[in-house]
Amino acid sequence: MIRFHVNIDHVATLRNARGTRYPDPVFAAQLAEQAGADGVTLHLREDRRHIRDDDLTRMRAAVTTLMNLEMAATDEMTEIARRLRPDVITLVPERREERTTEGGLDVMAARAEVVKVAAMCREVGIKLSLFIAPDLEQLAASRAVGAEQIELHTGEYCHLEGQARQAELERLRQGCLRAVELGLEVAAGHGLTRHNVGAVAALPHVAELNIGHAVIADAVFVGLPAAVRDFREAIARGEAERVR
């Protein structure tokens, strides 16, 4: 069964918009777990636009499934992760002016920084995942720097239509196949909704999906537990197509 990790960043976005203490992203994480999420994903950005340092501390104590910390490969974040000890670190590219993560990490360009994070992960026993485009060179570079997992960027698939979308889906499929050949576990995420997640869940070897914005958006209308369950069902339908 594909693991479903809920990203709760945008609960913190809503909280920070009014400068209140609610809604609490830690409580959101607990609700997601109770509704069937296999893990909780959160991104500590340099500008702390949503998740904040205190959220990390409370989250580490509260999460009972798996905690996946998305972060940039900087010295500051590496030391925070060393102290926090999340179950998984996912390295992502980060630019202050972007609304959300745009594109995958250029592992080759960031090799020196990624190698430092990888060394820390081996030292303290944290699983390392890299958020990358389904590019064969990036896959090989991910394996070379010591990643155990890659998360394929699905944003292009989500934004495209028609033949272009099908071409990107095929690119993702080839990425999945090559990743497994290299000994990498395959995750995927970015831009996925209940309506488009099925085709990604049906891709070969996808073991994990990280989804946030659409879950929180759906929760505005149906509540967070129902949103998590609805996504779980949509993922299961897609995965069933893979095994037919």
Contacts in CASP RR format, 6 or more apart in sequence:
PFRMAT RR
TARGET T0000
AUTHOR 0000-0000-0000
METHOD contacts of the structure
MODEL  1
MIRFHVNIDHVATLRNARGTRYPDPVFAAQLAEQAGADGVTLHLREDRRH
IRDDDLTRMRAAVTTLMNLEMAATDEMTEIARRLRPDVITLVPERREERT
TEGGLDVMAARAEVVKVAAMCREVGIKLSLFIAPDLEQLAASRAVGAEQI
ELHTGEYCHLEGQARQAELERLRQGCLRAVELGLEVAAGHGLTRHNVGAV
AALPHVAELNIGHAVIADAVFVGLPAAVRDFREAIARGEAERVR
1 236 0 8 1.000
1 239 0 8 1.000
2 201 0 8 1.000
2 206 0 8 1.000
2 207 0 8 1.000
2 208 0 8 1.000
2 209 0 8 1.000
2 235 0 8 1.000
2 239 0 8 1.000
3 38 0 8 1.000
3 39 0 8 1.000
3 66 0 8 1.000
3 187 0 8 1.000
3 207 0 8 1.000
3 208 0 8 1.000
3 209 0 8 1.000
4 36 0 8 1.000
4 37 0 8 1.000
4 38 0 8 1.000
4 39 0 8 1.000
4 208 0 8 1.000
4 209 0 8 1.000
4 211 0 8 1.000
4 228 0 8 1.000
4 231 0 8 1.000
4 232 0 8 1.000
4 235 0 8 1.000
5 37 0 8 1.000
5 38 0 8 1.000
5 39 0 8 1.000
5 40 0 8 1.000
5 41 0 8 1.000
5 66 0 8 1.000
5 68 0 8 1.000
5 208 0 8 1.000
5 209 0 8 1.000
5 210 0 8 1.000
5 211 0 8 1.000
6 29 0 8 1.000
6 32 0 8 1.000
6 37 0 8 1.000
6 39 0 8 1.000
6 40 0 8 1.000
6 41 0 8 1.000
6 211 0 8 1.000
6 212 0 8 1.000
6 215 0 8 1.000
6 228 0 8 1.000
7 40 0 8 1.000
7 41 0 8 1.000
7 42 0 8 1.000
7 43 0 8 1.000
7 70 0 8 1.000
7 210 0 8 1.000
7 211 0 8 1.000
7 212 0 8 1.000
7 213 0 8 1.000
7 215 0 8 1.000
8 25 0 8 1.000
8 28 0 8 1.000
8 29 0 8 1.000
8 32 0 8 1.000
8 40 0 8 1.000
8 41 0 8 1.000
8 42 0 8 1.000
8 212 0 8 1.000
8 216 0 8 1.000
9 25 0 8 1.000
9 41 0 8 1.000
9 42 0 8 1.000
9 43 0 8 1.000
9 50 0 8 1.000
9 51 0 8 1.000
9 212 0 8 1.000
10 50 0 8 1.000
10 212 0 8 1.000
10 213 0 8 1.000
10 216 0 8 1.000
10 217 0 8 1.000
11 23 0 8 1.000
11 24 0 8 1.000
11 25 0 8 1.000
11 28 0 8 1.000
11 216 0 8 1.000
12 25 0 8 1.000
12 42 0 8 1.000
12 50 0 8 1.000
12 51 0 8 1.000
12 52 0 8 1.000
12 55 0 8 1.000
13 49 0 8 1.000
13 50 0 8 1.000
14 23 0 8 1.000
14 216 0 8 1.000
15 21 0 8 1.000
15 22 0 8 1.000
15 23 0 8 1.000
15 24 0 8 1.000
15 25 0 8 1.000
16 49 0 8 1.000
16 50 0 8 1.000
25 42 0 8 1.000
25 51 0 8 1.000
25 55 0 8 1.000
25 59 0 8 1.000
26 55 0 8 1.000
26 58 0 8 1.000
26 59 0 8 1.000
26 62 0 8 1.000
28 216 0 8 1.000
28 224 0 8 1.000
29 40 0 8 1.000
29 42 0 8 1.000
29 59 0 8 1.000
29 62 0 8 1.000
29 63 0 8 1.000
30 62 0 8 1.000
30 63 0 8 1.000
31 224 0 8 1.000
31 225 0 8 1.000
31 228 0 8 1.000
32 39 0 8 1.000
32 40 0 8 1.000
32 215 0 8 1.000
32 224 0 8 1.000
32 225 0 8 1.000
32 228 0 8 1.000
33 39 0 8 1.000
33 40 0 8 1.000
33 63 0 8 1.000
33 64 0 8 1.000
33 65 0 8 1.000
34 225 0 8 1.000
35 224 0 8 1.000
35 225 0 8 1.000
35 226 0 8 1.000
35 228 0 8 1.000
35 229 0 8 1.000
35 232 0 8 1.000
36 228 0 8 1.000
36 229 0 8 1.000
36 232 0 8 1.000
37 65 0 8 1.000
37 228 0 8 1.000
37 232 0 8 1.000
38 65 0 8 1.000
38 66 0 8 1.000
38 208 0 8 1.000
39 63 0 8 1.000
39 65 0 8 1.000
39 66 0 8 1.000
39 67 0 8 1.000
39 68 0 8 1.000
40 59 0 8 1.000
40 63 0 8 1.000
40 65 0 8 1.000
40 66 0 8 1.000
40 67 0 8 1.000
40 68 0 8 1.000
41 68 0 8 1.000
41 69 0 8 1.000
41 70 0 8 1.000
41 90 0 8 1.000
41 210 0 8 1.000
41 212 0 8 1.000
42 51 0 8 1.000
42 55 0 8 1.000
42 56 0 8 1.000
42 59 0 8 1.000
42 67 0 8 1.000
42 68 0 8 1.000
42 69 0 8 1.000
42 70 0 8 1.000
43 50 0 8 1.000
43 51 0 8 1.000
43 69 0 8 1.000
43 70 0 8 1.000
43 71 0 8 1.000
43 92 0 8 1.000
43 101 0 8 1.000
44 51 0 8 1.000
44 52 0 8 1.000
44 53 0 8 1.000
44 56 0 8 1.000
44 69 0 8 1.000
44 70 0 8 1.000
44 71 0 8 1.000
44 77 0 8 1.000
44 80 0 8 1.000
45 51 0 8 1.000
45 72 0 8 1.000
45 94 0 8 1.000
46 72 0 8 1.000
46 74 0 8 1.000
46 76 0 8 1.000
46 77 0 8 1.000
46 94 0 8 1.000
46 96 0 8 1.000
47 96 0 8 1.000
53 80 0 8 1.000
56 69 0 8 1.000
56 80 0 8 1.000
56 84 0 8 1.000
57 84 0 8 1.000
59 67 0 8 1.000
60 67 0 8 1.000
60 84 0 8 1.000
60 85 0 8 1.000
60 86 0 8 1.000
66 87 0 8 1.000
66 88 0 8 1.000
67 86 0 8 1.000
67 87 0 8 1.000
67 88 0 8 1.000
68 86 0 8 1.000
68 87 0 8 1.000
68 88 0 8 1.000
68 89 0 8 1.000
68 90 0 8 1.000
68 129 0 8 1.000
68 210 0 8 1.000
69 81 0 8 1.000
69 84 0 8 1.000
69 86 0 8 1.000
69 88 0 8 1.000
69 89 0 8 1.000
69 90 0 8 1.000
70 89 0 8 1.000
70 90 0 8 1.000
70 91 0 8 1.000
70 92 0 8 1.000
70 101 0 8 1.000
70 131 0 8 1.000
71 77 0 8 1.000
71 80 0 8 1.000
71 81 0 8 1.000
71 89 0 8 1.000
71 90 0 8 1.000
71 91 0 8 1.000
71 92 0 8 1.000
72 91 0 8 1.000
72 92 0 8 1.000
72 93 0 8 1.000
72 94 0 8 1.000
73 91 0 8 1.000
73 105 0 8 1.000
73 110 0 8 1.000
73 113 0 8 1.000
73 114 0 8 1.000
73 116 0 8 1.000
73 117 0 8 1.000
74 113 0 8 1.000
75 116 0 8 1.000
78 116 0 8 1.000
78 117 0 8 1.000
78 120 0 8 1.000
81 89 0 8 1.000
81 117 0 8 1.000
81 120 0 8 1.000
81 126 0 8 1.000
82 120 0 8 1.000
82 124 0 8 1.000
85 124 0 8 1.000
85 125 0 8 1.000
85 126 0 8 1.000
86 126 0 8 1.000
87 126 0 8 1.000
87 127 0 8 1.000
88 126 0 8 1.000
88 127 0 8 1.000
88 128 0 8 1.000
88 129 0 8 1.000
88 149 0 8 1.000
89 117 0 8 1.000
89 121 0 8 1.000
89 126 0 8 1.000
89 127 0 8 1.000
89 128 0 8 1.000
89 129 0 8 1.000
90 129 0 8 1.000
90 130 0 8 1.000
90 131 0 8 1.000
90 151 0 8 1.000
90 210 0 8 1.000
91 105 0 8 1.000
91 110 0 8 1.000
91 114 0 8 1.000
91 117 0 8 1.000
91 128 0 8 1.000
91 129 0 8 1.000
91 130 0 8 1.000
91 131 0 8 1.000
92 101 0 8 1.000
92 104 0 8 1.000
92 105 0 8 1.000
92 131 0 8 1.000
93 101 0 8 1.000
93 102 0 8 1.000
93 103 0 8 1.000
93 104 0 8 1.000
93 105 0 8 1.000
93 106 0 8 1.000
93 110 0 8 1.000
93 131 0 8 1.000
94 101 0 8 1.000
95 102 0 8 1.000
100 213 0 8 1.000
101 131 0 8 1.000
101 190 0 8 1.000
103 133 0 8 1.000
103 153 0 8 1.000
103 155 0 8 1.000
103 190 0 8 1.000
104 131 0 8 1.000
104 132 0 8 1.000
104 133 0 8 1.000
104 138 0 8 1.000
104 153 0 8 1.000
105 114 0 8 1.000
105 130 0 8 1.000
105 131 0 8 1.000
105 132 0 8 1.000
105 138 0 8 1.000
106 138 0 8 1.000
107 114 0 8 1.000
107 130 0 8 1.000
107 132 0 8 1.000
107 138 0 8 1.000
107 141 0 8 1.000
107 142 0 8 1.000
107 145 0 8 1.000
108 137 0 8 1.000
108 138 0 8 1.000
108 141 0 8 1.000
111 141 0 8 1.000
111 145 0 8 1.000
114 130 0 8 1.000
114 145 0 8 1.000
114 147 0 8 1.000
115 145 0 8 1.000
117 128 0 8 1.000
118 128 0 8 1.000
118 145 0 8 1.000
118 146 0 8 1.000
118 147 0 8 1.000
120 126 0 8 1.000
121 127 0 8 1.000
121 128 0 8 1.000
127 148 0 8 1.000
127 149 0 8 1.000
128 146 0 8 1.000
128 147 0 8 1.000
128 148 0 8 1.000
128 149 0 8 1.000
129 147 0 8 1.000
129 148 0 8 1.000
129 149 0 8 1.000
129 150 0 8 1.000
129 151 0 8 1.000
129 185 0 8 1.000
129 187 0 8 1.000
130 142 0 8 1.000
130 145 0 8 1.000
130 147 0 8 1.000
130 149 0 8 1.000
130 150 0 8 1.000
130 151 0 8 1.000
131 150 0 8 1.000
131 151 0 8 1.000
131 153 0 8 1.000
131 190 0 8 1.000
132 138 0 8 1.000
132 139 0 8 1.000
132 142 0 8 1.000
132 150 0 8 1.000
132 151 0 8 1.000
132 152 0 8 1.000
132 153 0 8 1.000
133 152 0 8 1.000
133 153 0 8 1.000
133 156 0 8 1.000
134 152 0 8 1.000
134 153 0 8 1.000
134 171 0 8 1.000
134 172 0 8 1.000
134 174 0 8 1.000
134 175 0 8 1.000
134 176 0 8 1.000
136 174 0 8 1.000
136 175 0 8 1.000
136 178 0 8 1.000
139 150 0 8 1.000
139 175 0 8 1.000
139 178 0 8 1.000
139 179 0 8 1.000
139 182 0 8 1.000
139 184 0 8 1.000
140 182 0 8 1.000
142 150 0 8 1.000
142 182 0 8 1.000
142 184 0 8 1.000
143 182 0 8 1.000
143 183 0 8 1.000
143 184 0 8 1.000
147 184 0 8 1.000
148 184 0 8 1.000
148 185 0 8 1.000
149 184 0 8 1.000
149 185 0 8 1.000
149 186 0 8 1.000
149 187 0 8 1.000
149 208 0 8 1.000
150 179 0 8 1.000
150 184 0 8 1.000
150 185 0 8 1.000
150 186 0 8 1.000
150 187 0 8 1.000
151 187 0 8 1.000
151 188 0 8 1.000
151 189 0 8 1.000
151 208 0 8 1.000
151 210 0 8 1.000
152 172 0 8 1.000
152 175 0 8 1.000
152 176 0 8 1.000
152 179 0 8 1.000
152 186 0 8 1.000
152 187 0 8 1.000
152 188 0 8 1.000
152 189 0 8 1.000
153 189 0 8 1.000
153 190 0 8 1.000
154 172 0 8 1.000
154 188 0 8 1.000
154 189 0 8 1.000
154 190 0 8 1.000
154 191 0 8 1.000
154 192 0 8 1.000
154 200 0 8 1.000
155 189 0 8 1.000
155 190 0 8 1.000
155 191 0 8 1.000
156 168 0 8 1.000
157 165 0 8 1.000
157 168 0 8 1.000
157 169 0 8 1.000
157 172 0 8 1.000
157 196 0 8 1.000
157 199 0 8 1.000
157 200 0 8 1.000
158 190 0 8 1.000
158 191 0 8 1.000
158 192 0 8 1.000
158 193 0 8 1.000
158 196 0 8 1.000
160 167 0 8 1.000
160 168 0 8 1.000
169 199 0 8 1.000
169 200 0 8 1.000
169 203 0 8 1.000
172 188 0 8 1.000
172 200 0 8 1.000
172 203 0 8 1.000
173 203 0 8 1.000
173 204 0 8 1.000
175 186 0 8 1.000
176 186 0 8 1.000
176 203 0 8 1.000
176 204 0 8 1.000
176 205 0 8 1.000
176 206 0 8 1.000
177 204 0 8 1.000
177 205 0 8 1.000
179 185 0 8 1.000
179 186 0 8 1.000
179 205 0 8 1.000
180 186 0 8 1.000
180 204 0 8 1.000
180 205 0 8 1.000
185 207 0 8 1.000
185 208 0 8 1.000
186 205 0 8 1.000
186 206 0 8 1.000
186 207 0 8 1.000
186 208 0 8 1.000
187 206 0 8 1.000
187 207 0 8 1.000
187 208 0 8 1.000
187 209 0 8 1.000
187 210 0 8 1.000
188 200 0 8 1.000
188 203 0 8 1.000
188 206 0 8 1.000
188 208 0 8 1.000
188 209 0 8 1.000
188 210 0 8 1.000
189 200 0 8 1.000
189 209 0 8 1.000
189 210 0 8 1.000
189 211 0 8 1.000
190 210 0 8 1.000
191 211 0 8 1.000
191 213 0 8 1.000
191 214 0 8 1.000
192 200 0 8 1.000
192 209 0 8 1.000
192 211 0 8 1.000
192 214 0 8 1.000
193 214 0 8 1.000
194 214 0 8 1.000
194 218 0 8 1.000
194 230 0 8 1.000
194 231 0 8 1.000
194 234 0 8 1.000
195 234 0 8 1.000
197 209 0 8 1.000
197 211 0 8 1.000
197 231 0 8 1.000
197 234 0 8 1.000
197 235 0 8 1.000
197 238 0 8 1.000
198 234 0 8 1.000
198 235 0 8 1.000
198 237 0 8 1.000
198 238 0 8 1.000
198 239 0 8 1.000
198 241 0 8 1.000
199 238 0 8 1.000
200 206 0 8 1.000
200 209 0 8 1.000
201 209 0 8 1.000
201 234 0 8 1.000
201 235 0 8 1.000
201 236 0 8 1.000
201 237 0 8 1.000
201 238 0 8 1.000
201 239 0 8 1.000
201 241 0 8 1.000
201 242 0 8 1.000
202 238 0 8 1.000
202 239 0 8 1.000
202 241 0 8 1.000
202 242 0 8 1.000
203 242 0 8 1.000
204 242 0 8 1.000
209 235 0 8 1.000
211 231 0 8 1.000
214 231 0 8 1.000
215 224 0 8 1.000
215 227 0 8 1.000
215 228 0 8 1.000
215 231 0 8 1.000
216 224 0 8 1.000
216 227 0 8 1.000
218 226 0 8 1.000
218 227 0 8 1.000
218 230 0 8 1.000
218 231 0 8 1.000
219 226 0 8 1.000
219 227 0 8 1.000
222 230 0 8 1.000
END
